Amino acid sequence: MWRTRAAAACVICRSLAKSNYGIKRKSPLQNLHLVSRSIHHPYYPSSKFQRPPLRISIQQFSSLNRLPFHKTKLLNVKYGYQSYRNFWLARLASRLLRIRYIILGSAVGGGYTAKKTYDQWKDMMPDLDDYKWIVPDFIWELDEHIDFEKIIKALPDADDLAKLLPDFDKIGESFASLKGFFSPGYNLVSEVIGASDLLLLLGSPGETAFRATDQGYDNDKQYKKVSDKEKIDQLQEELLRTQLKYQRMLERLEKENKELRKLVLQRDDKGIHQRKLKKSLIDMYSEVLDILSDYDASYNTQDHLPRVVVVGDQSAGKTSVLEMIAQARIFPRGSGEMMTRSPVKVTLSEGPHHVALFKDSSREFDLTKEEDLAALRNEIEIRMRNSVKEGCTVSTETISLSVKGPGLQRMVLVDLPGVISTVTSGMAPDTKETIFSISKAYMQNPNAIILCIQDGSVDAERSIVTDLVSQMDPQGKRTIFVLTKVDLAEKNVASPSRIQQIIEGKLFPMKALGYFAVVTGKGNSSESIESIKEYEEEFFQNSKLLKTSMLKAHQVTTKNLSLAVSDCFWKMVRESVEQQADAFKATRFNLETEWKNNYPRLRELDRNELFEKAKNEILDEVISLTQVTPKHWEEILQKTLWERVSTHVIENIYLPAAQTMNSGTFNTTVDIKLKQWTDKQLPNKAVEVAWETLQEEFSRFMTEPKGKEHDDIFDKLKQAVKEESIKRHKWNERAEDSLRVIQHNALEDRSISDKQQWDAAIHFMEETLQSRLKDTESVIEDMVGPDWKKRWMYWIGRTKEQNIRNETKNELEKLIKCNEEHAAYLANDEVTTVRKNLEARGITVDPCLIKDTWHQIYRRYFLKTALNHCNLCRRGFYYYQRHFVDSELECNDIVLFWRIQRMLAITANTLRQQLTNTEVRRLEKNVKEVLEDFAEDSEKKVKLLTGKRVQLAEDLKKVREIQEKLEAFIEALHQEK
């Protein structure tokens, strides 16, 4: 307080020294306060004989500075300088502004300022009540369970004890000036620290003996010496019992708190407060990671967001540790076999109910029910097996699972397949390398927390994962080491100090942020989480490792591990998430710039949006099939069907029937062959033609360019939809039977009603025969080579075989000229005659070559004769109506072609009706089903919609979504902080 008043006086002095209220003056030091001069002016002592003159020339201005005034002439006086009082302005100021008023006002203002400064300084001091959590709870109540007076009386000697203690008087004197500024909690902490020092002193090995008293503590004290070891054991056991007691009390309070939080969350979930609950931080963060797992980093956008990566040797207990953290037996289990075949991302968050659900499913599994737990384990196993490709053992595809429940620590963990040293039978040869590559891909993330799981029941030299972790994180800045199966290790390890070396980080060639020892059960898969917790607590309560201080209390139990991992995870998130958001912001800018430069006039449509656009186009094209005119359908069907069956009609029906000698035999042969053809081949051929015609028209509409609006990026998708739809489409089986009846009835009819139909039949026959004749001429030309005209004009010669066939042709033509009614086949003696005639001219000919050449020569001769006959029948309709009575002209072949033509027209009409009424609608339905299947198959869409443009739009959409969610997450993180 004395210093405060001195400081206030000093402020007054400064104000007096600086203020002259518009008067330029020099203030003598002797007018200042005595205290201010003695403290703040050490160079000017209070003695009147040591006062050197102080020359201060200060000019300030007030409201009176507008008044004209002259320089004040100062005279040297005994204790300073004093001005002449010969100016009226100075006299007026001295009377109005008395020094006592200035001192009084300055004292009030300076006091207020000093008090405010003192309060600000006091507020800056920390409140030790907020740091009570540093000291364990049992320390605060230590005096209730330990009689300190009894222990003090048991001390050997006060003088000897004082020698071991530090000089508290000197320490107290140095802190005496600060004692009044601390909160009342300071005294409490000091007492606790003193008690703790006393306990450590009593338990230190420096003491050689203790003097204990009897139970009555009478005036007659009796001392007996007890060994240091026994006394230390007793105190340690007492401390452990006290610590475990309060640990149980803490767990009971946490359980009650969990129940209360569950009730609160349930009330919020039911909407009692009528407010919309926001997503939790961990759910928002998990969504970002899910998007990143689907993001194809084609532009080298690396994901460095924090995760807790769980790695370990196979069967080291990774899954058990995760289940203890999640407080549910959610993973499939096996004895010695690989169960984790793909990475499993588990998002832990707090919620009113203990449930689990997959990212791509809406079903919730109640983790409090055993049947739901079994279903969840089965679903995880099925997803793992489905993700593994044929010929592989493990998969890189991530399974995303969210677990919510009261009291769960918020974090994101990724369970990786266990590291193996040997590939056994039944595994893919590259299984070991694949597991290593998956583990390295997750651990090389500089912001990933590595949870290294080591089996404590096996020799440390057999560990594989520790070398891998030390390579990825050599400094151990983001690694947490977990030693599992400590109960088995304590039983089997001959030297317990080996476990201590592992926990202290001295045995393995790796560094870590923290080391933990846990027990995750007795190895029975049917154990519940509660029973495992009880067993773990009981083990560490009775463990020699904890009693002998080889393990520290904060390094044991999965609960402490969970808290530590969660703290490290959120610390890493807060440190790195903003940097990652900036990286995605820069990536987004690069992608947007690339799109503007390459596709300035196109919208940014991602793969899903492009698929929807292509889907609409395909459906429009399918609907356009119904707009095809009936005339177009029938023309295409009739033409295609005749092209398919014309060879059979000419070769197997018309030519054999035309070789007969009279009309009756001709008609009989035609009827028999038509009946056989209709029963066996014709309906089936007609249905095939109709189905092919539908495919061709569908393909034409799908592949036909649409001008400027055509986008070739959809071509591959349209082709796949067309092929899959055609593959699924099946023609109506009953249509073939009904078509057979219609065709049979059409071919049975021989009545040509008018001359127009007669002329149409003749025209149809001429076109058919001319087409066949043209084909035959082409075949003969290939056989005998070019004629003399082409040889002279194009300088083309005949080959030896062509010369032989040409000579054979000439001989056969002579044979036909001799007998114009020759049969279709050569007799053996005629073949011999032709061969000998050629041999006489020095040409050796094979009989088979003669017969082949005869077939084409006679076919040409027959077709020319039939065309001449067809020309004669143009005026034969009158004789046809009279059934060719009293006429040498017979036109039965015209009637045959009319019957074929009419059958084709009726068949085309029938098929057209079936196409437009039934098959087109069924095809449209198949196309919709195929599109729906493709829409659900993301891999199919990736294969069918490819290209730089699609990939760029897809990446741009993903990066925007990631950036937006990261920004929302950062904002929520700042609000929570």
PyMOL commands that set and color helices and strands:
alter all, ss='L'
color gray80, all
select helices_A, chain A and resi 2-18+29-31+34-40+88-96+99-124+128-134+137-140+142-145+148-153+158-164+168-181+185-202+228-270+281-294+318-326+370-387+431-443+460-462+465-472+486-492+497-503+529-542+544-547+553-555+558-598+607-627+630-658+663-680+682-703+707-709+712-728+733-748+755-784+788-794+800-818+828-840+847-875+877-881+892-936+938-944+948-976
alter helices_A, ss='H'
color red, helices_A
select strands_A, chain A and resi 74-76+81-83+210-211+225-226+308-312+344-350+355-358+365-366+399-405+411-415+449-455+479-484+514-517
alter strands_A, ss='S'
color yellow, strands_A
deselect
rebuild
show_as cartoon
